[in-house]
């Protein structure tokens, strides 16, 4: 009797285990995507649009508005459109507190200090970097109504591409709100006269290297910084920017060449921006830079 009961129990347990195994196997097979199908929560690859001459078409809104053209502070909705989450004053994508205007450095200021990729200055210039960093509140060009400049302002917010040139539209905060660059892409060399100018955005020419647009800029002034932290540059700086479109993403990277103050060329971290497919996307008008010294003027110069 006992042996028969034990055999019956063992058979029943084996059947239960087998049933559970078959059920789990069936569930796994039903949950698994069909061969060749895109995994869930992953957008299917989008072909890179091209112009009639076969070049990748860089035209479009990229990465939302301002803030160096990055995706910080924005997300993509279910339709693939870029959505800015918070536009209130006093909020920065790197801030942990973003409910009201606050008096604090944005968190990215401290995060950047842990980034191993930073410009390497000649020994005699490190003291200047530290001094500028320590006195940023009074000496940083960003606080003096000056443009962020190239390459700090990053990739443009909007690109308009023709057969022989590209137009870059930027949105900046704290300086001239909206600015632009018109760059020929027919492979011409630098103009020997314009290349000697001292400009915030330099004198730029572009050419295509395969599917990558390479923009070469010289003729800069020394009023801007490469980034927060006192990273200054000289008026001998040269910047090589590279733009490559892959489907609905834009890859942007810049190399700073400044043998006057840097030990070696500095290659900025690559930025990857998403296309804003919203047909109603626009560059909103922004407030101009604020001037607080008008009360100290004593002249009567007419403008």
C-alpha positions in Angstrom: 0.0 0.0 0.0 2.7 2.4 1.0 4.8 1.6 -2.1 1.8 2.1 -4.4 1.1 5.5 -2.7 4.7 6.5 -3.1 4.8 5.6 -6.8 1.5 7.5 -7.4 2.9 10.6 -5.6 6.1 10.5 -7.6 4.2 10.1 -10.9 1.9 13.0 -10.0 4.9 15.2 -9.1 6.6 14.4 -12.3 3.5 15.3 -14.3 3.2 18.6 -12.5 6.8 19.5 -13.2 6.5 18.5 -16.9 3.3 20.6 -17.2 5.0 23.6 -15.7 8.0 23.1 -18.0 5.8 22.9 -21.1 3.8 26.0 -19.9 6.9 28.1 -19.4 8.4 27.0 -22.7 5.1 27.9 -24.5 5.1 31.3 -22.8 8.7 31.9 -23.7 8.0 31.1 -27.3 4.9 33.3 -27.5 6.8 36.2 -25.8 9.8 35.9 -28.1 9.8 38.3 -31.1 9.6 36.8 -34.5 12.9 36.2 -36.3 14.0 39.4 -38.0 11.6 41.6 -36.0 12.9 44.6 -34.1 13.1 44.1 -30.3 10.4 45.8 -28.2 11.0 49.4 -27.1 13.5 49.9 -29.9 12.9 52.1 -32.8 13.4 50.5 -36.2 16.4 51.9 -38.2 15.5 54.9 -40.4 17.3 55.3 -43.7 19.5 58.4 -43.9 17.8 61.0 -46.3 20.0 62.3 -49.1 20.1 65.3 -51.3 19.9 65.0 -55.1 23.7 65.0 -55.3 23.9 62.0 -53.0 25.1 63.7 -49.9 23.4 63.0 -46.5 20.8 65.7 -45.9 21.7 67.4 -42.6 18.7 69.7 -42.8 16.3 69.8 -39.8 15.9 70.7 -36.1 18.4 68.9 -34.0 18.4 68.3 -30.2 15.8 70.9 -29.2 16.5 74.5 -28.5 19.6 76.0 -27.0 21.8 74.7 -24.2 24.6 73.9 -26.6 22.3 71.8 -28.8 22.3 68.8 -26.5 19.4 66.6 -25.5 19.7 67.4 -21.8 16.4 68.4 -20.3 14.4 66.8 -23.2 12.8 63.5 -24.1 11.4 61.9 -27.2 7.7 61.1 -27.1 6.0 58.0 -28.6 6.1 59.6 -32.0 9.8 60.3 -31.9 9.4 64.1 -31.4 11.7 65.9 -29.0 9.9 67.3 -26.0 11.5 69.9 -23.7 10.5 69.0 -20.1 11.2 72.2 -18.3 11.8 75.7 -19.6 11.5 77.6 -16.3 14.2 80.1 -15.4 16.8 78.8 -12.9 16.6 75.3 -14.1 19.4 73.5 -15.9 19.4 69.9 -17.2 22.2 69.1 -14.7 20.4 70.5 -11.6 18.8 68.2 -9.0 16.6 71.0 -7.8 14.5 72.4 -10.6 11.2 73.5 -9.0 12.0 77.2 -8.7 14.8 79.7 -9.4 17.7 78.7 -7.1 21.1 80.1 -6.3 23.4 77.3 -7.0 25.9 76.0 -9.5 24.5 73.5 -11.9 25.5 70.0 -11.1 27.3 69.6 -14.5 29.9 72.1 -13.2 31.1 69.5 -10.7 30.5 66.5 -13.0 32.8 68.0 -15.6 35.7 68.0 -13.1 35.6 64.2 -13.2 35.7 64.0 -17.0 39.2 62.8 -18.0 38.8 64.4 -21.4 39.9 67.9 -20.9 42.2 70.3 -22.7 45.8 69.9 -21.7 47.6 73.3 -21.3 51.3 74.1 -21.4 52.7 74.2 -17.8 53.0 78.0 -17.9 49.2 78.4 -18.5 47.8 76.2 -15.8 47.9 79.0 -13.2 45.8 81.2 -15.5 43.3 78.4 -16.0 42.9 78.1 -12.2 42.6 81.8 -11.7 39.9 82.1 -14.3 38.1 79.2 -12.9 38.2 80.6 -9.4 36.9 84.0 -10.5 34.4 82.7 -13.0 31.6 84.9 -11.6 33.4 88.1 -12.6 35.6 87.1 -15.6 33.6 84.3 -17.5 32.7 85.7 -20.9 29.3 83.9 -20.7 28.3 86.3 -17.9 29.3 89.4 -20.0 26.7 89.2 -22.8 29.2 87.5 -25.1 28.4 84.5 -27.3 29.6 81.0 -26.2 31.6 80.9 -29.4 33.0 77.9 -31.3 33.1 75.1 -30.3 31.5 75.7 -26.9 28.1 76.4 -28.4 28.1 72.9 -29.9 25.9 71.8 -32.8 23.3 74.1 -34.3 19.7 74.0 -33.4 18.6 74.0 -37.0 20.5 73.2 -40.3 19.6 74.3 -43.8 21.6 72.6 -46.5 21.9 73.5 -50.1 24.2 72.1 -52.8 27.1 74.5 -52.0 26.6 75.7 -48.5 25.0 75.0 -45.1 23.3 77.5 -42.8 23.6 76.9 -39.1 21.1 78.5 -36.7 21.9 78.6 -33.0 19.9 79.4 -29.9 22.1 80.6 -27.1 21.3 81.7 -23.5 23.0 84.7 -21.9 24.4 86.2 -25.0 23.0 87.1 -28.4 19.9 84.8 -28.2 19.9 83.6 -31.8 22.8 83.6 -34.2 23.9 81.9 -37.4 26.8 80.8 -39.6 26.8 80.5 -43.4 29.5 78.0 -44.5 30.4 77.1 -48.1 30.8 73.4 -48.7 32.3 73.4 -52.1 35.8 72.7 -50.8 37.2 76.2 -51.3 40.2 77.2 -49.1 40.2 79.9 -46.5 40.0 83.5 -47.7 43.5 84.9 -46.9 42.1 88.2 -45.7 39.0 87.0 -43.7 41.2 84.3 -42.1 43.0 87.1 -40.3 39.9 88.4 -38.6 39.3 88.1 -34.9 35.7 86.8 -34.7 33.6 84.9 -32.2 32.7 82.2 -34.8 35.8 82.4 -36.9 36.1 82.1 -40.7 34.8 78.7 -41.7 34.9 76.6 -44.9 33.5 73.1 -45.3 34.0 70.1 -47.5 32.5 66.6 -47.6 34.7 63.6 -46.7 32.5 60.7 -47.7 29.3 61.0 -45.7 30.9 63.4 -43.1 30.8 67.2 -43.4 34.0 68.7 -42.2 34.0 72.3 -41.2 37.4 74.1 -40.8 37.4 77.4 -38.9 40.2 79.9 -38.2 40.3 83.6 -37.4 39.0 83.6 -33.9 39.3 86.2 -31.1 40.4 85.0 -27.6 37.3 86.2 -25.8 35.5 82.9 -25.5 36.2 79.8 -23.5 36.3 76.2 -24.6 34.1 75.3 -21.6 33.4 76.3 -18.0 36.3 75.9 -15.7 38.6 78.7 -17.1 39.4 76.8 -20.3 40.5 79.7 -22.4 42.1 79.7 -25.9 44.3 82.0 -27.9 43.5 83.9 -31.1 45.6 81.3 -33.0 42.9 78.6 -32.3 41.7 76.4 -35.2 38.6 74.3 -34.9 37.7 71.2 -37.0 34.0 70.3 -36.7 32.5 67.0 -38.1 28.9 66.4 -38.8 27.5 62.9 -39.7 23.9 62.0 -40.0 22.8 58.4 -39.3 19.0 58.1 -39.9 17.4 60.5 -37.5 20.5 61.1 -35.4 23.2 63.7 -35.9 26.8 63.0 -34.7 28.8 66.1 -33.8 32.4 66.3 -32.8 35.0 69.1 -32.7 38.7 69.2 -32.4 40.5 72.2 -31.0 44.0 72.9 -32.3 45.8 75.7 -30.4 49.6 75.2 -30.3 49.9 78.6 -28.6 48.5 77.4 -25.3 47.7 73.7 -25.6 50.2 70.8 -25.5 48.1 68.8 -28.0 44.9 69.1 -30.0 41.8 68.5 -27.8 39.0 66.3 -29.2 35.7 67.1 -27.5 33.4 64.3 -26.5 31.0 63.4 -29.3 27.5 64.7 -29.1 24.6 62.7 -30.5 21.5 64.7 -31.3 18.0 63.5 -32.3 15.9 64.9 -35.0 12.9 66.9 -33.9 10.2 65.6 -36.3 7.5 68.0 -35.1 6.3 70.0 -38.2 5.5 72.9 -35.9 9.0 73.1 -34.4 10.4 76.6 -34.4 13.1 78.8 -32.9 11.3 80.9 -30.4 12.2 84.6 -30.0 14.2 85.1 -26.8 15.1 88.1 -24.7 18.2 90.0 -25.6 21.2 90.2 -23.4 20.5 92.5 -20.4 22.6 95.6 -19.9 22.8 97.1 -16.4 25.3 99.9 -16.8 23.2 102.4 -18.7 22.9 104.5 -15.6 26.7 105.0 -15.5 26.9 106.5 -19.0 27.8 110.2 -19.1 28.2 110.9 -22.8 25.6 112.0 -25.3 26.6 109.9 -28.3 23.7 109.4 -30.7 23.0 106.0 -32.3 
